[in-house]
Amino acid sequence: MSTAATSFPERNAAEVADLVLTPEAAAPEVRARRTRQRRQMYIGQVASYSLGASVLLLYAFDGAISLDVASLFWFGGLLTIGTFAVLSEAGVGERFSDHYLTVFQISAHTALQFVFLLSVPTIGITFISVLFLIFAFGSLRMTSAQAMLTWAIATCGLAAVFLASDLPIGLPVATRLQRTASMLCFVLVIGQCAFLGLFGATLRKVLYRRSIELKAAYERIEELAELDELTGSYNRRCIMRLLDAEIEKSRQASTACAIALIDLDWFKRINDAHGHPVGDEVLRTFAITVFANIRPADCFGRYGGEEFLLLLPGTDGEAAACMLERLRGIVADLDWSAFSPGMRVTISAGVVTLRESDTADTFLARADSALYSAKAQGRNRISTN
């Protein structure tokens, strides 16, 4: 036999996962989904009480109980469900973290079972068996404190029935129909317990998948937090952190390390003459060009405005200068007229290698000095220091 509290809402597990991951301050669409889920649950509960009443009708047909028991059981279930449905539609549950009011529902349906257990003890085992299903339902939503509270309530009720009374609690199996009804009682309870178990397993799988997706999303957020939104290169905070790490690594391994501070020549004129959208495209194209012509170990970041910092680990001054000269030629030879007729873009760069006494600040200061020298010599050139 089944009861209202035993029918978990028939909603897909993905929606449940969204529910679990939703903060208490639910958005309107989340509240609407919760209301829809509760309605589904109440519909399932009505069906569950109807099945339970059908089993009681078999007992009544055989004469083991009165027909009124089945009717009262069904109407009592509908009254309990209706009460919580009204509270749900009024939004009462939204005031609580447990918007299903699980403890109250479990307590109400448990109390209903005890009422019928005391009223019709001759089939009392059927009502007691349903308690397992009620608590199986509650286990999907209860906290440890809620579980202890409802367990205490059920224990008190069972103690009153078994220890404080001499009621002949039984399960009629005298006739074939009674045995059929008793069998159906346990079949329904076991079936719904199995359904809840399968649902819980599906929910765990969905939550696990969501946790993987959430981890990937966090990693993506961290990645985006390190990148310059316009060019896709590292932002200043990240490239400076990488510079500190590379200096430390170079000193520990006693290997060479070079950096290049790169500036797009006359970039302000490009913005003034062609507009900032064209200037943005120039920056993007330059960044793509750099990415296509550096090694995997090299790090490229936007230092500020139209200035970029290129880290060249394991590279001496001569090799770094050659690399930047090649990059300068590639940039100068690009067909920039695609953005605007007659447009020409060149770069200047200051290239320096790490010295024993260098800090990140002095290292950058020497690169900046070399870049200034390249500009002073007419731009579109590489200067070393």
JOMORA-V821543 format. One record per pair of residues at least 4 apart in sequence whose ideal C-beta (glycine too) atoms are under 7 Angstrom apart, sorted by the first residue. I is the first residue (numbers start at 0). J is the second residue. Records with the same first field share a line. If there is no record, write none. Layout:
BEGIN
I->J / J
END
This chain:
BEGIN
0->51 / 54 / 125 / 129 / 184 / 187 / 188
1->5 / 6 / 47 / 50 / 51 / 132 / 187 / 188 / 191
2->47 / 48 / 51 / 76 / 108 / 112 / 129 / 132 / 133
3->44 / 47 / 48 / 76 / 79 / 80 / 108
4->44 / 104 / 105 / 108 / 133 / 136
5->47 / 129 / 132 / 133 / 136 / 191
6->43 / 44 / 46 / 47 / 191
7->40 / 43 / 136 / 139 / 195 / 198
8->36 / 39 / 40 / 43
9->39 / 43
10->14 / 15 / 36 / 39
12->16 / 201 / 202 / 205
13->17 / 205
14->18 / 32 / 36
15->19 / 202
16->20 / 202 / 205 / 206 / 209
17->21
18->33
19->206
20->209
21->25 / 29
23->96
25->29 / 30 / 33
27->31
28->32
29->33
30->34 / 93
31->35
32->36
33->37 / 98
34->38 / 87
35->39
36->40
37->41 / 87 / 99
38->42
39->43
40->44
41->45 / 80 / 84
42->46
43->47
44->48 / 80
45->49 / 77 / 80
46->50
47->51
48->52 / 73 / 76 / 77
49->53 / 73
50->54 / 187
51->55 / 72
52->56 / 69 / 72 / 73
54->180 / 183 / 184
55->59 / 64 / 68 / 69 / 72
56->60 / 69
57->61 / 176 / 179 / 180
58->63 / 64 / 122 / 171 / 177 / 180
59->64 / 65 / 66 / 68 / 69
60->176
61->174 / 176 / 177
63->121 / 122 / 171 / 177
64->68 / 119 / 121 / 122
66->70
67->71
68->72 / 119
69->73
70->74
71->75
72->76 / 115
73->77
74->78
75->79 / 111
76->80 / 111
77->81
78->82
79->83 / 107 / 108 / 111
80->84
81->85
82->86
83->87 / 100 / 104
84->88
85->89
86->91 / 92 / 100
87->92
92->98 / 99 / 100
93->98
95->100
97->101 / 140
99->104 / 140
100->104
101->105 / 137 / 140 / 141 / 145
102->106 / 145 / 148 / 149
103->107
104->108
105->109 / 133 / 137 / 149
106->110 / 149 / 152
107->111
108->112 / 133
109->113 / 130 / 133 / 152 / 153 / 156
110->114
111->115
112->116 / 126 / 129 / 130
113->117 / 156 / 160
114->118
115->119 / 126
116->120 / 123 / 126 / 127 / 160
117->160 / 166
120->166 / 167 / 168
121->167 / 169 / 171
122->170 / 171
123->127 / 168 / 169
124->128 / 168 / 169 / 170
125->170 / 184
128->184 / 185 / 188
129->133 / 188
130->134 / 153
131->135 / 188 / 192
132->136 / 188 / 191 / 192
133->137
134->138
135->192 / 195
136->195
137->141 / 149
139->195 / 199
141->145 / 146 / 149
142->146
143->147
144->148
145->149
146->150
147->151
148->152
149->153
150->154
151->155
152->156
153->157
154->158
155->159
156->160
157->161
158->162 / 163
159->163 / 164
160->164 / 166
170->181
171->177 / 181
172->177 / 178 / 181
173->177
174->178
175->179
176->180
177->181
178->182
179->183
180->184
181->185
182->186
183->187
184->188
185->189
186->190
187->191
188->192
189->193
190->194
191->195
192->196
193->197
194->198
195->199
196->200
197->201
198->202
199->203
200->204
201->205
202->206
203->207
204->208
205->209
206->210
207->211
208->212
209->213
210->214
211->215
212->216
213->217
214->218
215->219
216->220
217->221
218->222
219->223
220->224
221->225
222->226
225->233 / 234 / 237
226->231 / 232 / 233 / 234
227->231 / 232 / 233 / 234 / 301
229->279 / 282 / 283
230->282 / 283 / 286 / 301
231->286
232->286 / 299 / 300 / 301 / 307
233->237 / 238 / 241 / 298 / 299 / 300
234->238 / 300 / 301
235->239 / 300 / 301 / 302 / 303
236->240
237->241 / 300
238->242 / 298 / 300 / 302 / 308
239->243
240->244
241->245 / 298 / 310
242->246 / 310 / 359
243->247 / 359
244->248
245->249 / 256 / 310 / 312
246->250 / 256 / 353 / 359 / 362
247->251
248->252
249->254 / 256 / 312 / 353
254->313
255->313 / 314 / 315 / 352
256->312 / 352 / 353
257->311 / 314 / 315 / 316 / 319 / 350 / 351 / 352
258->308 / 309 / 310 / 311 / 351 / 362 / 366
259->309 / 311 / 319 / 323 / 348 / 349 / 350 / 366
260->302 / 306 / 308 / 348 / 349 / 366 / 367 / 370
261->306 / 307 / 309 / 346 / 348
262->305 / 306 / 346 / 347 / 370
263->285 / 305 / 344 / 346
264->345 / 346 / 347 / 378 / 379
265->269
266->270 / 278 / 305
267->271
268->272
269->273 / 277 / 278 / 281
270->274 / 275 / 278
273->277 / 278 / 339 / 342
274->278
275->279
276->280
277->281 / 338 / 339
278->282
279->283
280->284 / 338
281->285 / 338 / 344
282->286 / 305
283->287
284->288
285->289 / 330
286->290
287->291
288->292 / 329 / 330 / 333
289->293 / 299 / 326
290->299
292->326 / 329
293->297 / 299 / 309
296->312
297->309 / 310 / 311
298->310
299->307 / 309
300->307 / 308
301->307
302->306 / 307 / 308
311->319 / 322
314->318 / 319
315->319 / 352
316->320 / 350 / 352 / 383
317->321
318->322
319->323 / 350 / 352
320->324 / 350 / 381 / 383
321->325
322->326
323->327 / 348 / 350 / 381
324->328 / 381
325->329
326->330
327->331 / 346 / 348 / 379 / 381
328->332
330->344 / 345 / 346
331->345 / 379
335->342 / 343 / 344
336->340 / 341 / 342
338->342
345->378 / 379
347->370 / 373 / 374 / 378 / 379 / 380
348->370 / 373 / 381
349->366 / 367 / 368 / 369 / 370 / 372 / 373 / 382 / 384
350->369 / 381 / 383
351->362 / 365 / 366 / 369 / 383 / 384
353->357 / 362
357->361 / 362
358->362
359->363
360->364
361->365
362->366
363->367
364->368
365->369 / 384
366->370
367->371
368->372 / 384
369->373 / 382 / 383 / 384
370->374 / 382
371->375
372->376 / 382
373->378 / 380 / 381 / 382
374->378
376->380 / 382
END
